Amino acid sequence: QVQLVESGGGLVQAGGSLRLSCAASGRIISSYAMGWVRQAPGKEREFVAVIGWSGSRTNYADSVKGRFTISRDSPKTTAYLQMNSLKPEDTAVYYCAATRGSIFFPPREVEYGYWGQGTQVTVSS
């Protein structure tokens, strides 16, 4: 069984930065890709970024490329999302998720086997 717990959300002004963390329990997580999906009020969930099990491959949504960086630690049990140059349109609940599928293309929601509870990110203008 895998559990994902996000932290690091909060309120920040436009142009500011936040770093989200996703701590995973369960030794099998090291073989999973870990990603971030967000959901803004009144909108569907959208892919943000994903990192492969080894940490060497990543994939980003066009809307965050150059501003967000996804990484994971050496034991591969914690994933991070460094968010810089934040915009009001980045306001959303950010969910951490894990998948054993390919990340060559952004994983679909159904491909994620595990989800965290979400953390709120609010960017004020």
N, C-alpha and C positions, 0 to 999 in steps of 0.2 A: 504494500500500500504506500502511496506517495501523498504527502501533504505539502502544500505550497502556502507560504505566508508572506504577504507583501508588507512593506513598510517604506516610509520616506515621503509619502504624499504630503500636501499642504497647500498653503496659499502663497503665491509669489507674484510679483509685478512683472508685467511684460518686459522681456529682455533678460530676465533673471534665469537662474538655474535651479534644478532639483536633481537629486539622485534617488532613484527607486531601487529597493532591494527585494529580492525574492529568495527566501530561505526554504530549501527543500529538505524534507526528511524521507528516509527510505534509500537504501544503498543502491537501488536500481536506477536512481535518477541520473547517475553518471552516464548512462547509455541513452538518455533522452535529450533531444533538443529542447531548449527553453525559450519561450517567447513572451512578448507583451502584446496585449490586445486592449483597445480602449473603447469606451462607450460614452458618448456625449449625450446630454439630455435630449430626448426626443429623436435620437438617431440610433441606427444599428451599430453593432460592434464592428470595429474595423481593426485590421492588422496594423501593428506598429513596427515591430522588429522581432527577429528570431536569431538564435545562435545555435550552431550545431553542438553535438555532444562533446566534440573535442575542443571546441572553442575557436577553431580555425576558420569556420565558415559562418557568414552572417548574411542577413537579408533585411532590407529596410523598406518601409513605405516611402514613396516619393515625397510625401508631405513632410517627412522628418529627416530625410537624408541631409547630411552636413550639419545637422543640429543635435541629433541624438546619437548616442553610442551605446551599443549593448555589449556586455562582457560577462564572463563567469570566472569564478575563482578556480584555483588549482585543483582542489578536491572535486570541483564541478558540482558542488551542492548549492551554491548561491549564484544567482544571476543578478546583474545590475543594469539599470538603464539610466545613463547620464543624459540629462536633458538640458541643453543650453539654448540661449536665444528664444526662450519660451514666448508663445503668442497666445492671445485670448482663445483662439480656436483650438488650442491644445487642451483646454479645459475638458475633463472627462474623468470617469472612473477607469483606472488602469488595472487590468487583470494580468497576472502572471499565469502562464499555462505551459504544459509540457507535452511533447509529442515524440513518438518514435518514427514518425514519417519523414520523408524527404523535405528539405527546406530550400531546394533549388528554386521552387516557387513558394510564395507565401502560403503557409498551411491554411486550409479551410478550418472553420471552427470545429467541425465534426472530427477533424483529425487530431485534436488535442484530447488526450486521455485524462488529464488532470488540470484543475483550475484552482486558483487562489480565490480569496473572498473579495479582493479588490481594494484599491486605495484611491482616495479622491485627490485629484490635482486640479487646482483652481488658479487660473492666471488672470490677474486683473489688468485692465487697460490704463 
